Amino acid sequence: MVNVKPLVGADTISRSVSFDTLRATNSDTALSQLLIAWKKAPDMEKVATSWQSKQLQTCPQFKTWLDYSMDFKKANPRADTVPVIDTLAAHYSDKALARIIKTAKAGPTTKIRGAFFENALIGKWVKDGKSSTYISNMLGRQVTPDDAFKLLTLDKAPDNLFASREYSSWLTDQKLARIIKAAQTNRLSKLRAAQFEKELFAKWVENGKTSTYISNTLGRQVTPDDAFNLLSLDKAADNMFTHSAYDTWLKYAKSFKEENPNVKTDPVIDTLMTNLGDHAVFELIKRAEKTPATEEKAAYIKNALLDEWVKTNKAPASVVNLLGTSSDDRKVLLSTYLEKIKSTPVFTAAD
């Protein structure tokens, strides 16, 4: 253990002593111990952190470690590695890291590295739930929600973009919608913006937002048909009933019809037939009937389809041929369809 007490005394070392002077007259171990001891003294903490920053930025071992970390991450993108900023945060307080970064950004040879670490640190703080006021105070400048959003989306997978707490604490729904709308006008970002809008829409529906609220926030009326395409269900015909997006769409379609009784909307079965095609819907129903997890959803859509066929006078033989999967199934299907025909009035009030 290095005895740092003689070094810490105010009579021994003046605040005006330069970092380079101390480094030239003390070993790295002694200097590190000195800085640690000074950081515990309130009146010397700022000086110690400033010098510690210079020690870190000029240390060849630090650059070697940083280069190795970056190269390793590039060569092994799937490896479960700790981010560089997390390693630094484990050894330095938020205040110390902010000062280290500020010093680095001021140096001509370290300003790029300083900017990199500042971005990483902001991203970490936001993910850790730090408020905009806290982060702005730490960095000595205003950090806007736009800044935080851009930094977070650099390393955030689209499928869980809005799953964590940082978005709700930093960005209002209106702010997110505005950012997404702007991104949709850019050729390089419009695909990702569409993914963001999809995830945001699903989050709103899951949280019980009304169709009116969603349409107003997005700046356009989102009908059930629009929602079907927004959720990319038109590309999920093979196993649609296993997608959470399908449940989201059904929930939204029900909400929209309840809130907008005077707006003409297509029945669920019509939306499926229009977007997927008749044959794809038939096959979807038959596959889903074989799986316990999806058979209830298949029964719902199948019943809606039979009701539509009754209205259009679909021949029973055609119904059995299109949806029947076995001899027993055909018998049950035929009986069900004939019963629906019998229970349907020959004439309606409209006639």
C-alpha positions as CSV (number, residue, x, y, z in Angstrom):
1,M,0.0,0.0,0.0
2,V,1.4,3.4,-1.0
3,N,1.4,6.0,1.8
4,V,-0.3,9.0,0.3
5,K,-0.8,11.1,3.4
6,P,2.4,13.1,2.8
7,L,1.2,13.8,-0.7
8,V,-2.3,14.9,0.3
9,G,-1.4,17.7,2.8
10,A,-2.1,21.2,1.6
11,D,1.3,22.3,2.8
12,T,3.1,19.6,0.7
13,I,1.3,20.1,-2.7
14,S,-0.3,23.2,-4.0
15,R,-3.4,23.2,-6.2
16,S,-1.3,25.0,-8.8
17,V,1.1,22.0,-9.2
18,S,0.6,20.6,-12.7
19,F,-0.5,17.1,-13.5
20,D,2.6,16.6,-15.6
21,T,4.8,17.6,-12.7
22,L,3.2,15.1,-10.4
23,R,3.4,12.4,-13.1
24,A,7.1,13.0,-13.6
25,T,7.9,12.8,-9.9
26,N,5.6,9.9,-8.9
27,S,5.1,6.3,-10.1
28,D,1.7,5.5,-11.7
29,T,0.7,3.5,-8.6
30,A,1.5,6.4,-6.3
31,L,-0.3,8.9,-8.6
32,S,-3.4,6.7,-8.7
33,Q,-3.5,6.4,-4.9
34,L,-3.0,10.2,-4.6
35,L,-5.9,10.9,-6.9
36,I,-8.2,8.4,-5.1
37,A,-7.4,10.0,-1.7
38,W,-7.9,13.5,-3.1
39,K,-11.3,12.6,-4.5
40,K,-12.5,11.8,-1.0
41,A,-11.7,15.3,0.1
42,P,-14.5,17.7,-0.9
43,D,-12.2,20.7,-1.5
44,M,-9.9,18.6,-3.7
45,E,-12.3,16.4,-5.6
46,K,-12.6,18.6,-8.6
47,V,-8.8,19.0,-9.0
48,A,-8.4,15.2,-8.6
49,T,-11.0,14.4,-11.2
50,S,-9.5,16.8,-13.6
51,W,-6.0,15.3,-13.2
52,Q,-7.5,11.8,-13.3
53,S,-9.1,12.7,-16.6
54,K,-5.7,13.7,-18.0
55,Q,-4.1,10.5,-16.7
56,L,-6.8,8.4,-18.4
57,Q,-6.7,10.2,-21.7
58,T,-2.9,10.2,-22.0
59,C,-2.4,6.6,-20.7
60,P,-1.2,4.3,-23.5
61,Q,-2.7,1.3,-21.7
62,F,-6.2,3.0,-21.9
63,K,-5.9,3.5,-25.6
64,T,-4.7,-0.1,-26.1
65,W,-7.7,-1.4,-24.0
66,L,-10.1,0.8,-25.9
67,D,-8.9,-0.3,-29.3
68,Y,-9.0,-3.9,-28.3
69,S,-12.5,-3.6,-26.9
70,M,-13.7,-2.0,-30.2
71,D,-11.9,-4.5,-32.4
72,F,-13.3,-7.5,-30.3
73,K,-16.9,-6.2,-30.6
74,K,-16.6,-5.7,-34.3
75,A,-15.1,-9.2,-34.8
76,N,-17.6,-10.8,-32.4
77,P,-20.9,-8.9,-32.8
78,R,-22.9,-11.7,-31.1
79,A,-20.6,-12.0,-28.0
80,D,-22.2,-11.0,-24.7
81,T,-19.7,-8.3,-23.9
82,V,-20.0,-5.4,-21.4
83,P,-20.1,-2.0,-23.1
84,V,-17.0,0.1,-22.7
85,I,-19.1,2.9,-21.0
86,D,-20.4,0.4,-18.4
87,T,-16.8,-0.6,-17.6
88,L,-15.8,3.0,-17.1
89,A,-19.0,3.7,-15.1
90,A,-18.1,0.9,-12.7
91,H,-14.9,2.7,-11.8
92,Y,-15.9,6.4,-12.0
93,S,-18.9,8.3,-10.6
94,D,-21.3,10.1,-13.0
95,K,-19.7,13.4,-12.0
96,A,-16.2,12.2,-12.7
97,L,-17.1,10.7,-16.0
98,A,-18.8,13.9,-17.1
99,R,-15.6,15.9,-16.2
100,I,-13.4,13.3,-17.9
101,I,-15.5,13.6,-21.1
102,K,-15.5,17.4,-21.0
103,T,-11.7,17.4,-20.7
104,A,-11.4,14.9,-23.6
105,K,-13.7,17.0,-25.8
106,A,-11.5,20.1,-25.3
107,G,-8.4,18.4,-26.5
108,P,-7.5,18.4,-30.2
109,T,-6.3,14.8,-30.1
110,T,-9.0,13.4,-27.9
111,K,-12.2,15.4,-28.9
112,I,-13.5,12.6,-31.2
113,R,-13.0,10.0,-28.4
114,G,-14.7,12.4,-26.0
115,A,-17.7,12.9,-28.2
116,F,-18.0,9.1,-28.6
117,F,-18.0,8.6,-24.8
118,E,-20.4,11.4,-24.2
119,N,-22.9,9.8,-26.6
120,A,-22.5,6.4,-24.9
121,L,-22.8,7.9,-21.5
122,I,-26.1,9.8,-22.4
123,G,-27.5,6.5,-23.8
124,K,-26.5,4.7,-20.6
125,W,-28.0,7.3,-18.3
126,V,-31.3,7.4,-20.2
127,K,-31.5,3.6,-20.1
128,D,-30.8,3.8,-16.4
129,G,-33.8,6.1,-15.9
130,K,-32.0,9.3,-15.3
131,S,-34.1,12.4,-16.0
132,S,-33.4,15.0,-18.7
133,T,-32.7,17.5,-15.9
134,Y,-30.1,15.3,-14.2
135,I,-28.3,14.5,-17.5
136,S,-28.3,18.2,-18.6
137,N,-26.9,19.3,-15.3
138,M,-24.2,16.7,-15.3
139,L,-23.0,17.6,-18.8
140,G,-23.5,21.3,-18.4
141,R,-25.6,21.6,-21.5
142,Q,-29.2,21.0,-22.5
143,V,-29.8,17.4,-23.7
144,T,-33.2,17.3,-25.6
145,P,-35.5,14.3,-26.0
146,D,-34.5,14.3,-29.7
147,D,-30.8,13.8,-28.7
148,A,-31.7,10.9,-26.4
149,F,-33.9,9.2,-29.0
150,K,-31.2,9.3,-31.7
151,L,-28.7,7.9,-29.3
152,L,-30.9,5.1,-28.0
153,T,-32.0,4.0,-31.5
154,L,-28.4,3.4,-32.5
155,D,-28.2,0.2,-30.6
156,K,-31.8,-0.7,-29.9
157,A,-33.4,-3.6,-31.7
158,P,-36.7,-2.5,-33.3
159,D,-38.7,-5.4,-31.8
160,N,-38.3,-4.0,-28.3
161,L,-37.9,-0.4,-29.1
162,F,-40.7,0.9,-26.8
163,A,-40.5,-1.9,-24.2
164,S,-38.4,-0.1,-21.7
165,R,-39.0,2.7,-19.3
166,E,-36.7,5.3,-20.8
167,Y,-39.1,6.2,-23.6
168,S,-42.0,6.9,-21.4
169,S,-39.9,9.1,-19.2
170,W,-38.3,11.1,-22.0
171,L,-40.7,11.2,-24.9
172,T,-44.4,12.0,-25.0
173,D,-46.6,10.1,-27.5
174,Q,-46.9,13.3,-29.5
175,K,-43.1,13.8,-29.5
176,L,-42.5,10.2,-30.7
177,A,-45.1,10.6,-33.5
178,R,-43.5,13.8,-34.7
179,I,-40.1,12.2,-34.8
180,I,-41.4,9.2,-36.7
181,K,-43.3,11.3,-39.2
182,A,-40.1,13.3,-39.9
183,A,-38.1,10.1,-40.3
184,Q,-40.7,8.8,-42.8
185,T,-39.8,11.6,-45.2
186,N,-36.1,10.5,-45.3
187,R,-35.2,7.8,-47.8
188,L,-32.5,6.4,-45.5
189,S,-34.7,6.2,-42.5
190,K,-38.3,5.6,-43.7
191,L,-38.1,1.8,-43.4
192,R,-37.0,2.0,-39.8
193,A,-39.5,4.7,-39.2
194,A,-42.3,2.4,-40.4
195,Q,-41.0,-0.2,-37.9
196,F,-41.0,2.4,-35.1
197,E,-44.6,3.4,-35.9
198,K,-45.7,-0.2,-35.9
199,E,-44.2,-0.8,-32.4
200,L,-45.6,2.5,-31.1
201,F,-49.1,1.6,-32.4
202,A,-49.0,-1.8,-30.8
203,K,-47.9,-0.2,-27.5
204,W,-50.8,2.3,-27.6
205,V,-53.4,-0.4,-28.2
206,E,-51.9,-2.6,-25.5
207,N,-52.1,0.3,-23.1
208,G,-55.8,0.9,-23.9
209,K,-55.4,4.1,-26.0
210,T,-58.6,4.8,-28.0
211,S,-58.7,4.7,-31.7
212,T,-59.5,8.4,-31.6
213,Y,-56.4,9.2,-29.5
214,I,-54.2,7.1,-31.8
215,S,-55.6,8.7,-35.0
216,N,-55.2,12.2,-33.6
217,T,-51.7,11.6,-32.4
218,L,-50.6,10.1,-35.7
219,G,-52.3,12.9,-37.6
220,R,-54.5,10.7,-39.8
221,Q,-57.5,8.4,-39.3
222,V,-56.3,4.8,-38.8
223,T,-59.0,2.5,-39.9
224,P,-58.9,-1.3,-39.1
225,D,-57.8,-1.9,-42.6
226,D,-55.0,0.6,-42.2
227,A,-54.0,-1.0,-38.9
228,F,-53.9,-4.4,-40.6
229,N,-51.2,-3.2,-43.0
230,L,-49.4,-1.0,-40.4
231,L,-48.9,-4.1,-38.3
232,S,-47.5,-6.0,-41.3
233,L,-50.2,-8.7,-41.0
234,D,-50.5,-8.8,-44.8
235,K,-47.0,-10.5,-44.7
236,A,-47.9,-13.0,-42.0
237,A,-50.5,-15.2,-43.7
238,D,-48.8,-18.6,-43.0
239,N,-49.0,-18.3,-39.2
240,M,-50.9,-15.1,-38.5
241,F,-52.9,-16.4,-35.5
242,T,-49.6,-17.0,-33.6
243,H,-48.6,-13.3,-33.9
244,S,-49.3,-10.9,-31.1
245,A,-49.9,-8.3,-33.8
246,Y,-53.1,-10.2,-34.8
247,D,-54.5,-9.9,-31.3
248,T,-53.6,-6.2,-31.3
249,W,-55.4,-5.7,-34.6
250,L,-58.6,-7.4,-33.5
251,K,-58.6,-5.3,-30.3
252,Y,-58.1,-2.1,-32.3
253,A,-60.8,-3.1,-34.9
254,K,-63.3,-3.6,-32.1
255,S,-62.4,-0.3,-30.4
256,F,-62.6,1.6,-33.7
257,K,-66.1,0.2,-34.6
258,E,-67.4,1.0,-31.1
259,E,-66.1,4.6,-31.2
260,N,-67.0,5.2,-34.8
261,P,-70.4,3.6,-35.4
262,N,-71.2,5.9,-38.3
263,V,-67.9,5.1,-40.2
264,K,-68.4,2.2,-42.6
265,T,-65.7,-0.5,-42.0
266,D,-65.2,-3.9,-43.5
267,P,-65.9,-7.0,-41.3
268,V,-62.8,-8.7,-40.0
269,I,-63.3,-11.6,-42.5
270,D,-63.5,-9.2,-45.4
271,T,-60.2,-7.6,-44.4
272,L,-58.5,-11.0,-44.2
273,M,-59.9,-12.1,-47.6
274,T,-58.9,-8.8,-49.3
275,N,-55.4,-8.7,-48.0
276,L,-54.5,-12.4,-48.0
277,G,-56.7,-13.9,-50.7
278,D,-59.4,-16.6,-50.4
279,H,-57.1,-19.6,-50.6
280,A,-54.7,-18.3,-48.0
281,V,-57.5,-17.7,-45.5
282,F,-58.9,-21.2,-46.1
283,E,-55.5,-22.7,-45.5
284,L,-54.9,-20.5,-42.5
285,I,-58.1,-21.7,-40.8
286,K,-57.4,-25.4,-41.5
287,R,-53.9,-25.2,-40.1
288,A,-54.9,-23.2,-37.0
289,E,-57.7,-25.7,-36.2
290,K,-55.1,-28.4,-35.7
291,T,-53.3,-26.5,-32.9
292,P,-54.8,-26.0,-29.4
293,A,-53.2,-22.6,-29.1
294,T,-54.9,-21.2,-32.2
295,E,-58.1,-23.4,-32.7
296,E,-60.3,-20.8,-30.9
297,K,-59.1,-18.1,-33.2
298,A,-59.7,-20.3,-36.2
299,A,-63.2,-21.1,-35.1
300,Y,-64.0,-17.4,-34.8
301,I,-62.8,-16.6,-38.3
302,K,-64.4,-19.8,-39.7
303,N,-67.8,-18.9,-38.2
304,A,-67.5,-15.4,-39.7
305,L,-66.6,-16.9,-43.1
306,L,-69.7,-19.2,-43.0
307,D,-71.9,-16.2,-42.1
308,E,-70.6,-14.3,-45.2
309,W,-71.2,-17.4,-47.4
310,V,-74.7,-17.7,-46.2
311,K,-75.3,-14.0,-47.2
312,T,-73.9,-14.7,-50.7
313,N,-75.7,-18.1,-51.1
314,K,-72.5,-20.1,-51.3
315,A,-73.4,-23.7,-52.3
316,P,-73.0,-26.2,-49.4
317,A,-70.9,-28.5,-51.5
318,S,-68.4,-25.7,-52.2
319,V,-68.2,-24.9,-48.5
320,V,-67.4,-28.5,-47.6
321,N,-64.8,-28.8,-50.4
322,L,-63.1,-25.5,-49.4
323,L,-62.9,-26.0,-45.6
324,G,-63.3,-29.7,-44.9
325,T,-60.2,-31.5,-43.7
326,S,-61.6,-35.0,-43.1
327,S,-64.7,-37.1,-43.6
328,D,-66.0,-36.4,-40.0
329,D,-65.1,-32.7,-40.3
330,R,-67.0,-32.4,-43.6
331,K,-70.1,-33.8,-41.9
332,V,-69.9,-31.4,-39.0
333,L,-69.2,-28.5,-41.4
334,L,-72.1,-29.3,-43.6
335,S,-74.5,-29.6,-40.7
336,T,-73.3,-26.3,-39.2
337,Y,-73.7,-24.5,-42.5
338,L,-77.1,-25.9,-43.3
339,E,-78.2,-24.8,-39.8
340,K,-77.0,-21.3,-40.5
341,I,-79.0,-21.2,-43.7
342,K,-82.1,-22.4,-41.9
343,S,-81.8,-19.8,-39.2
344,T,-81.3,-16.9,-41.7
345,P,-84.5,-15.0,-42.6
346,V,-85.5,-15.3,-46.2
347,F,-86.4,-11.6,-46.3
348,T,-85.0,-8.8,-44.2
349,A,-86.3,-5.4,-43.3
350,A,-84.1,-3.9,-46.0
351,D,-85.8,-6.0,-48.6
